[in-house]
Amino acid sequence: MLDDPLLFTVTDLKQFSYCGRVVYYERCLPHLRPRTFKMDAGRDEHEDEQKRATRRTLAKYAISAGRREFDVALTAPELKLTGLLDEVVYAADGEIFPVDYKLAKSVSHNHRLQLAAYGLLLEAYTGQPVRRGFVYLIERRQIEEVLFTPALRQELMTLLRQMERSITAELLPPVTANLNRCPGCEFRRFCNDV
């Protein structure tokens, strides 16, 4: 990944949509984020899942043939975005789509935004349209298709602009609308207004 302070990761985007303050703290107060058990467990499960994925067929994606690549690094400077994608599927019919593994019980909206960001990165990388992707829920061994609608793409671009504005001006974003997220947050001690 490039060493550009305004080159955001796809994970930054996912975090910003969950709570903008997480990205603010990481970028404006670097080296403060503690590692959590959940982070380490997610990393370990991703590695194990990739090993299992190499043995699975592509039938879950409703395609009969194709190939896979794992841990694909993608960067689009024009989007100011970079990321490491868990899996890219190249279907025999020419379709390309991202697959993101999640250690979660269900797919949340910030997961959909993250997957759509990977879709944009794949479009920039391949020059081909990417219309959908899949989130693979590791615990449930299920996939969920996510269509990259114009509305989802527009929301994604709006979030990227908001994130850039917040970090460039060092403006603390407002507290998340869902305060139920706060008790488990590793940055909670920095938010004196929650």
C-alpha positions as a printed Julia matrix, in Angstrom:
194×3 Matrix{Float64}:
   0.0     0.0     0.0
   1.19    3.49   -0.73
   2.49    5.81    1.98
   0.09    8.68    1.32
  -1.72   10.15    4.35
  -4.8    10.85    2.2
  -4.88    7.38    0.65
  -7.56    5.7     2.7
  -8.0     1.97    3.13
 -11.25    0.2     2.44
 -11.25   -0.68    6.14
 -11.07    3.05    6.96
 -14.18    3.55    4.86
 -16.01    0.71    6.63
 -15.01    2.13   10.02
 -15.98    5.67    9.02
 -19.46    4.52    8.05
 -19.75    2.71   11.41
 -18.34    5.62   13.44
 -16.32    8.42   11.87
 -14.38    8.97   15.04
 -12.5     5.69   14.75
 -10.79    6.85   11.54
 -10.24   10.32   12.99
  -8.47    8.9    16.05
  -6.39    6.5    13.95
  -5.29    9.19   11.5
  -5.02   12.24   13.75
  -3.78   10.48   16.9
  -1.71    7.66   15.4
  -0.23    4.76   17.36
  -2.93    4.85   20.04
  -5.21    2.06   18.88
  -4.95   -1.0    21.08
  -5.18   -4.46   19.54
  -8.28   -6.28   20.68
  -9.09   -9.95   20.91
 -11.75   -9.46   18.24
  -9.2    -8.03   15.78
  -6.8   -10.93   16.29
  -9.59  -13.51   16.08
 -10.81  -11.99   12.82
  -7.32  -12.09   11.29
  -6.84  -15.74   12.3
 -10.26  -16.77   10.97
  -9.58  -15.04    7.63
  -6.41  -17.08    7.18
  -8.18  -20.34    8.0
 -11.11  -19.47    5.74
  -8.89  -18.87    2.74
  -7.47  -22.35    3.1
 -11.0   -23.79    3.13
 -12.09  -21.59    0.21
  -9.47  -23.06   -2.1
 -11.24  -26.43   -1.75
 -14.77  -25.14   -2.41
 -16.44  -24.99   -5.79
 -17.85  -21.78   -7.21
 -21.42  -23.13   -7.1
 -22.38  -20.87   -4.17
 -21.87  -17.91   -6.49
 -24.16  -19.46   -9.13
 -21.34  -19.9   -11.62
 -19.99  -23.16  -12.96
 -16.42  -22.24  -13.81
 -13.81  -19.63  -13.11
 -10.73  -18.93  -11.07
  -9.94  -17.29   -7.76
  -7.21  -15.04   -6.43
  -6.68  -14.44   -2.73
  -5.26  -11.46   -0.81
  -5.4    -9.15   -3.8
  -3.86   -5.71   -3.16
  -5.72   -2.98   -5.03
  -5.07    0.76   -5.21
  -6.85    3.52   -7.1
  -5.08    6.86   -6.5
  -7.87    8.7    -8.33
 -10.29    7.43   -5.66
  -7.72    7.96   -2.89
  -8.46    4.38   -1.9
  -6.5     1.18   -1.34
  -7.29   -2.21    0.11
  -6.41   -5.86    0.46
  -9.31   -7.95   -0.84
  -9.86  -11.42    0.58
 -10.89  -13.01   -2.72
 -11.52  -12.07   -6.35
 -13.53  -14.43   -8.55
 -13.01  -14.33  -12.3
 -15.99  -16.2   -13.77
 -15.6   -18.03  -17.08
 -18.26  -15.76  -18.62
 -16.07  -12.69  -17.95
 -17.78  -11.45  -14.79
 -15.48  -10.31  -12.0
 -16.57   -9.87   -8.39
 -15.1    -9.36   -4.92
 -15.66  -11.68   -1.96
 -15.04  -10.36    1.54
 -14.9   -12.7     4.56
 -16.52  -11.53    7.77
 -16.41  -12.94   11.27
 -19.96  -11.75   11.87
 -23.41  -13.26   12.28
 -25.0   -10.99    9.66
 -24.06   -8.5     6.97
 -24.34   -4.9     8.14
 -24.56   -1.78    6.02
 -20.92   -0.86    6.63
 -19.96   -4.32    5.29
 -21.95   -3.58    2.12
 -20.15   -0.25    1.73
 -16.79   -1.93    2.23
 -17.6    -4.53   -0.43
 -18.78   -1.82   -2.84
 -15.44   -0.04   -2.3
 -13.64   -3.24   -3.28
 -15.89   -3.31   -6.35
 -14.76    0.21   -7.33
 -11.13   -0.78   -6.83
 -11.64   -3.85   -9.04
 -13.22   -1.67  -11.73
 -10.22    0.66  -11.63
  -7.83   -2.31  -11.75
  -9.51   -4.31  -14.52
 -11.28   -1.59  -16.51
 -14.43   -3.72  -16.4
 -17.73   -3.02  -14.63
 -18.24   -4.82  -11.33
 -21.95   -5.08  -10.6
 -22.02   -7.23   -7.47
 -20.0    -8.9    -4.78
 -20.42  -11.35   -1.93
 -19.88  -11.25    1.81
 -18.96  -14.66    3.2
 -20.07  -15.06    6.82
 -17.43  -17.35    8.29
 -19.34  -18.5    11.39
 -22.48  -19.39    9.44
 -20.71  -20.63    6.29
 -23.14  -18.55    4.23
 -22.79  -15.94    1.55
 -24.85  -12.85    0.91
 -24.91  -11.15   -2.45
 -24.57   -7.36   -2.51
 -25.62   -5.46   -5.63
 -23.61   -2.31   -6.33
 -26.55   -0.02   -6.98
 -26.16    3.62   -8.03
 -27.4     4.65   -4.56
 -24.77    2.51   -2.8
 -22.04    3.87   -5.08
 -23.16    7.46   -4.43
 -23.18    6.91   -0.67
 -19.69    5.45   -0.92
 -18.35    8.47   -2.81
 -20.01   10.84   -0.33
 -18.37    9.01    2.59
 -14.96    9.2     0.92
 -15.32   12.98    0.57
 -16.5    13.35    4.17
 -13.63   11.23    5.44
 -11.06   13.24    3.48
 -12.54   16.52    4.74
 -12.5    15.31    8.37
  -8.88   14.16    8.28
  -7.51   17.03    6.21
  -9.06   19.64    8.5
  -8.64   17.48   11.63
 -12.33   17.9    12.41
 -13.72   15.46   14.95
 -16.78   13.78   13.39
 -20.01   13.68   15.37
 -20.66   10.75   17.65
 -22.29    7.75   15.97
 -26.09    7.81   15.85
 -26.13    4.31   17.36
 -24.73    4.67   20.89
 -25.04    0.91   21.43
 -21.78    0.66   19.48
 -19.84    2.69   22.03
 -19.41    0.34   25.04
 -17.29   -2.14   23.04
 -15.22    0.48   21.22
 -11.5     0.59   21.94
 -11.56    4.4    21.52
 -14.43    5.03   23.96
 -12.11    6.63   26.5
 -11.42    9.46   24.01
 -15.1    10.35   23.54
 -16.03   12.52   26.5
 -19.43   13.31   25.0
 -20.74    9.73   24.99
